[in-house]
Amino acid sequence: MHPPCSGGTCSQPCFNGCFPSPFLASEASHNNTNTSNSNKNDLTAATTSSLYPNTQFTNHESLPLLQDSYNGFIKAFPQFSTTFEIDRIRAQEYHHLNNNPSNICFDYTGYGLFSHSQHQKPSSAAAASTSSSSSSSTPYLNLEQSFFDVSIKSMNLKSQILYRGQESKLESRIRERIMTFMNVSETDYALVFIANEVSAFKLIADSFHFQSKGSELLTVYDHNNEALEIMIDSCKKQGVKILSAEFTWPNLAMEWTKLKKMIKSKKEKRKSGLFVFPLYSKVTGSPYSYFWMSMAQENGWHVLLDLCALRPKEMDTLGLSMFKPDFMVCSFYKIFGENPSGFGCLFVKKSSLSSLRDLGNATSIGIISLNPPNNTQKPNSELPESSTPNPRINEESSSSKSEIVELQGMKMNDERLEIECRGLEHVDKVGLIVISTSTRYLINWLVNALMSLQHPHDENRFSLIRIYGPKINCHRGFSVAFNIFDWKGEKIDPGLVQKLADRNNISLSRSCLRNIKFLDKSQEEREWALESKATEVEKMGLSKKKKSPGENGILVLSATLSFLTNFEDVYRLWAFVSRFLDADFVEKERWRYIALNQKTIEV
């Protein structure tokens, strides 16, 4: 095995994620590393030059204006002009993202089903189909408000896959649309709708046929994940040995030699094992190679692929079509930037059904049905301005209602019914290349812009921002993890930063980095970097289970770009973070909060 490359595009299989699809290149061409390094250097140079003439900023008032920054960005990345179709779609179908002030969403992962315009008014396709007198026209479903309702199914996972049970026309059409969007064949995989990612991981842990001895769970996560914690708890109760990949400080690169050893050890003795693997960290944006799946499969592991941070349309690439994991998990929400509720999808490879236990009459918690919404009884009835349904809401009895529901002159049980998931259609139309081009330039510009912020009047020019994970990299994911530090070098509480960002209509995520390995670092730096998760994570609400004081991690903020993110979004995040260069910014915001809420304090 070759060691991880220094970055850029690798012509040989890179186990550190620098080239996510290693089989697109030949081992024989491994001498082209100079070209790959040149590609990385070109990106770095262009990204840095996009902030010209200033490469460091010590005052938030010295930042260039939005238009000037955009002009520099376009000059550095002329290829960005090929992505204007995304701006057109955003303007026409997601106009709520352009309202003033609009909420900038950096806390979404997954795929949006519908567009905002579908939520507001009937689509042109639906209007045309309902007004047409032709019986041969294909009706389209434009579900306003809640789009669909969710009910709990009383069935275990294996039975659901084998027998599926009664399925509404709505559920059947959405299932077919998602299978097509994800480029997954119904010949190879069964799709089970689940409440969320947590439910999916628990279902697999409870249903997987672990042997009483010799079973192992091996995970590759650089951050705390509630779904993973639930899976680990279930596996521990079954006597399963828990193994985790490690990530080296400070760039959080995967410790690939240890992971290789864990994957290959005890191949002959291994009775059953589950390898849980994401292609990107949804917190740091670190990429991981497809090749780890291949190595795991060759060494007797069943593979669960976490797709929650996967780039849109990346399922169409060669890597996933070659490696067919046993299980895949992803999430679908209703409308980006407004209604994050939705459901999760668990894909199970049909040839891997024997790896699931037959639980008999036992039922699994988390399997759901999608039903016609209750709020669309009359096509012309007045509806409330907004409706945000609870994703775990109805009892099984609610799904027994008649499936014949009048909706805009159509009947729900029409065999010709088509579901108009415009959110998915927009991604399909734009395509992987354009989406990747847009988000690659934007995320790298944001990383460079954040790193350009330096505290004033400091001999060491202490940086305002620390980036965790990859920095400027053409193959990084679309998330960046960071923290903000004051002029004394002390970290500002991520929870406070998140609240201040929210007050400025910017939504960020919080998480906790974990499984970090320090190499040749002093004890002082280790203690400075690591924090106890025993109290902080519980305060953040990331875990319901109390952690032991011995477990350490780093609390961070995370911003994730979507395919609808534009330059103004990342600029506004940069401008907000730059305000912390003012040593009195936090105190000013605290007093402003008190004034706005008309609260008094005793002196």
Secondary structure in CASP SS format (residue, H / E / C, confidence):
PFRMAT SS
TARGET T0000
AUTHOR 0000-0000-0000
METHOD secondary structure of the structure
MODEL  1
M C 1.00
H C 1.00
P C 1.00
P C 1.00
C C 1.00
S C 1.00
G C 1.00
G C 1.00
T C 1.00
C C 1.00
S C 1.00
Q C 1.00
P C 1.00
C C 1.00
F C 1.00
N C 1.00
G C 1.00
C C 1.00
F C 1.00
P C 1.00
S C 1.00
P H 1.00
F H 1.00
L H 1.00
A C 1.00
S C 1.00
E H 1.00
A H 1.00
S H 1.00
H C 1.00
N C 1.00
N C 1.00
T H 1.00
N H 1.00
T H 1.00
S H 1.00
N H 1.00
S H 1.00
N H 1.00
K H 1.00
N H 1.00
D H 1.00
L H 1.00
T H 1.00
A H 1.00
A H 1.00
T H 1.00
T H 1.00
S H 1.00
S C 1.00
L C 1.00
Y C 1.00
P C 1.00
N C 1.00
T C 1.00
Q C 1.00
F E 1.00
T C 1.00
N C 1.00
H H 1.00
E H 1.00
S H 1.00
L C 1.00
P C 1.00
L C 1.00
L H 1.00
Q H 1.00
D H 1.00
S H 1.00
Y H 1.00
N H 1.00
G H 1.00
F H 1.00
I H 1.00
K H 1.00
A H 1.00
F C 1.00
P H 1.00
Q H 1.00
F H 1.00
S H 1.00
T H 1.00
T H 1.00
F H 1.00
E H 1.00
I H 1.00
D H 1.00
R H 1.00
I H 1.00
R H 1.00
A H 1.00
Q H 1.00
E H 1.00
Y C 1.00
H H 1.00
H H 1.00
L H 1.00
N H 1.00
N C 1.00
N C 1.00
P C 1.00
S C 1.00
N C 1.00
I E 1.00
C E 1.00
F C 1.00
D C 1.00
Y C 1.00
T C 1.00
G C 1.00
Y E 1.00
G E 1.00
L E 1.00
F E 1.00
S C 1.00
H H 1.00
S H 1.00
Q H 1.00
H H 1.00
Q H 1.00
K C 1.00
P C 1.00
S C 1.00
S H 1.00
A H 1.00
A H 1.00
A H 1.00
A H 1.00
S H 1.00
T H 1.00
S H 1.00
S C 1.00
S C 1.00
S C 1.00
S C 1.00
S C 1.00
S C 1.00
T C 1.00
P C 1.00
Y E 1.00
L E 1.00
N C 1.00
L C 1.00
E C 1.00
Q C 1.00
S C 1.00
F C 1.00
F C 1.00
D E 1.00
V E 1.00
S E 1.00
I E 1.00
K C 1.00
S C 1.00
M E 1.00
N C 1.00
L H 1.00
K H 1.00
S H 1.00
Q H 1.00
I H 1.00
L H 1.00
Y H 1.00
R C 1.00
G C 1.00
Q C 1.00
E C 1.00
S C 1.00
K H 1.00
L H 1.00
E H 1.00
S H 1.00
R H 1.00
I H 1.00
R H 1.00
E H 1.00
R H 1.00
I H 1.00
M H 1.00
T H 1.00
F H 1.00
M C 1.00
N C 1.00
V C 1.00
S C 1.00
E C 1.00
T C 1.00
D C 1.00
Y E 1.00
A E 1.00
L E 1.00
V E 1.00
F E 1.00
I E 1.00
A C 1.00
N C 1.00
E H 1.00
V H 1.00
S H 1.00
A H 1.00
F H 1.00
K H 1.00
L H 1.00
I H 1.00
A H 1.00
D H 1.00
S H 1.00
F E 1.00
H C 1.00
F C 1.00
Q C 1.00
S C 1.00
K C 1.00
G C 1.00
S C 1.00
E E 1.00
L E 1.00
L E 1.00
T E 1.00
V C 1.00
Y C 1.00
D C 1.00
H E 1.00
N C 1.00
N C 1.00
E H 1.00
A H 1.00
L H 1.00
E H 1.00
I H 1.00
M H 1.00
I H 1.00
D H 1.00
S H 1.00
C H 1.00
K H 1.00
K H 1.00
Q C 1.00
G C 1.00
V C 1.00
K E 1.00
I E 1.00
L E 1.00
S E 1.00
A C 1.00
E C 1.00
F E 1.00
T E 1.00
W C 1.00
P C 1.00
N C 1.00
L C 1.00
A E 1.00
M E 1.00
E C 1.00
W H 1.00
T H 1.00
K H 1.00
L H 1.00
K H 1.00
K H 1.00
M H 1.00
I H 1.00
K H 1.00
S C 1.00
K C 1.00
K C 1.00
E C 1.00
K C 1.00
R C 1.00
K C 1.00
S C 1.00
G E 1.00
L E 1.00
F E 1.00
V E 1.00
F E 1.00
P E 1.00
L C 1.00
Y E 1.00
S C 1.00
K C 1.00
V C 1.00
T C 1.00
G C 1.00
S C 1.00
P E 1.00
Y C 1.00
S C 1.00
Y C 1.00
F H 1.00
W H 1.00
M H 1.00
S H 1.00
M H 1.00
A H 1.00
Q H 1.00
E H 1.00
N C 1.00
G C 1.00
W C 1.00
H E 1.00
V E 1.00
L E 1.00
L E 1.00
D E 1.00
L C 1.00
C C 1.00
A C 1.00
L C 1.00
R C 1.00
P C 1.00
K C 1.00
E H 1.00
M H 1.00
D H 1.00
T C 1.00
L H 1.00
G H 1.00
L H 1.00
S H 1.00
M H 1.00
F H 1.00
K C 1.00
P C 1.00
D C 1.00
F E 1.00
M E 1.00
V E 1.00
C E 1.00
S E 1.00
F E 1.00
Y E 1.00
K E 1.00
I E 1.00
F C 1.00
G C 1.00
E C 1.00
N E 1.00
P E 1.00
S E 1.00
G E 1.00
F E 1.00
G E 1.00
C E 1.00
L E 1.00
F E 1.00
V E 1.00
K E 1.00
K H 1.00
S H 1.00
S H 1.00
L H 1.00
S H 1.00
S H 1.00
L E 1.00
R C 1.00
D C 1.00
L C 1.00
G C 1.00
N C 1.00
A C 1.00
T C 1.00
S E 1.00
I C 1.00
G C 1.00
I E 1.00
I E 1.00
S E 1.00
L E 1.00
N E 1.00
P C 1.00
P C 1.00
N C 1.00
N C 1.00
T C 1.00
Q C 1.00
K C 1.00
P C 1.00
N C 1.00
S C 1.00
E C 1.00
L C 1.00
P C 1.00
E C 1.00
S C 1.00
S C 1.00
T C 1.00
P C 1.00
N C 1.00
P C 1.00
R C 1.00
I C 1.00
N E 1.00
E C 1.00
E H 1.00
S H 1.00
S H 1.00
S H 1.00
S H 1.00
K C 1.00
S C 1.00
E C 1.00
I C 1.00
V C 1.00
E E 1.00
L E 1.00
Q C 1.00
G C 1.00
M E 1.00
K E 1.00
M C 1.00
N C 1.00
D C 1.00
E C 1.00
R C 1.00
L C 1.00
E E 1.00
I E 1.00
E C 1.00
C C 1.00
R H 1.00
G H 1.00
L H 1.00
E H 1.00
H H 1.00
V H 1.00
D H 1.00
K H 1.00
V H 1.00
G H 1.00
L H 1.00
I H 1.00
V H 1.00
I H 1.00
S H 1.00
T H 1.00
S H 1.00
T H 1.00
R H 1.00
Y H 1.00
L H 1.00
I H 1.00
N H 1.00
W H 1.00
L H 1.00
V H 1.00
N H 1.00
A H 1.00
L H 1.00
M H 1.00
S C 1.00
L E 1.00
Q E 1.00
H C 1.00
P C 1.00
H C 1.00
D C 1.00
E C 1.00
N C 1.00
R C 1.00
F C 1.00
S E 1.00
L C 1.00
I E 1.00
R E 1.00
I E 1.00
Y E 1.00
G C 1.00
P C 1.00
K C 1.00
I C 1.00
N C 1.00
C C 1.00
H C 1.00
R C 1.00
G C 1.00
F C 1.00
S E 1.00
V E 1.00
A E 1.00
F E 1.00
N E 1.00
I E 1.00
F E 1.00
D C 1.00
W C 1.00
K C 1.00
G C 1.00
E C 1.00
K E 1.00
I C 1.00
D C 1.00
P H 1.00
G H 1.00
L H 1.00
V H 1.00
Q H 1.00
K H 1.00
L H 1.00
A H 1.00
D H 1.00
R H 1.00
N C 1.00
N C 1.00
I E 1.00
S E 1.00
L C 1.00
S E 1.00
R E 1.00
S E 1.00
C E 1.00
L E 1.00
R C 1.00
N C 1.00
I E 1.00
K E 1.00
F C 1.00
L C 1.00
D C 1.00
K C 1.00
S C 1.00
Q H 1.00
E H 1.00
E H 1.00
R H 1.00
E H 1.00
W H 1.00
A H 1.00
L C 1.00
E E 1.00
S E 1.00
K H 1.00
A H 1.00
T H 1.00
E H 1.00
V H 1.00
E H 1.00
K H 1.00
M H 1.00
G C 1.00
L C 1.00
S C 1.00
K C 1.00
K C 1.00
K C 1.00
K C 1.00
S C 1.00
P C 1.00
G C 1.00
E C 1.00
N E 1.00
G E 1.00
I E 1.00
L E 1.00
V E 1.00
L E 1.00
S E 1.00
A E 1.00
T E 1.00
L C 1.00
S C 1.00
F C 1.00
L C 1.00
T C 1.00
N C 1.00
F H 1.00
E H 1.00
D H 1.00
V H 1.00
Y H 1.00
R H 1.00
L H 1.00
W H 1.00
A H 1.00
F H 1.00
V H 1.00
S H 1.00
R H 1.00
F H 1.00
L H 1.00
D C 1.00
A C 1.00
D C 1.00
F H 1.00
V H 1.00
E H 1.00
K H 1.00
E H 1.00
R H 1.00
W H 1.00
R H 1.00
Y H 1.00
I H 1.00
A H 1.00
L H 1.00
N C 1.00
Q C 1.00
K C 1.00
T C 1.00
I C 1.00
E C 1.00
V C 1.00
END
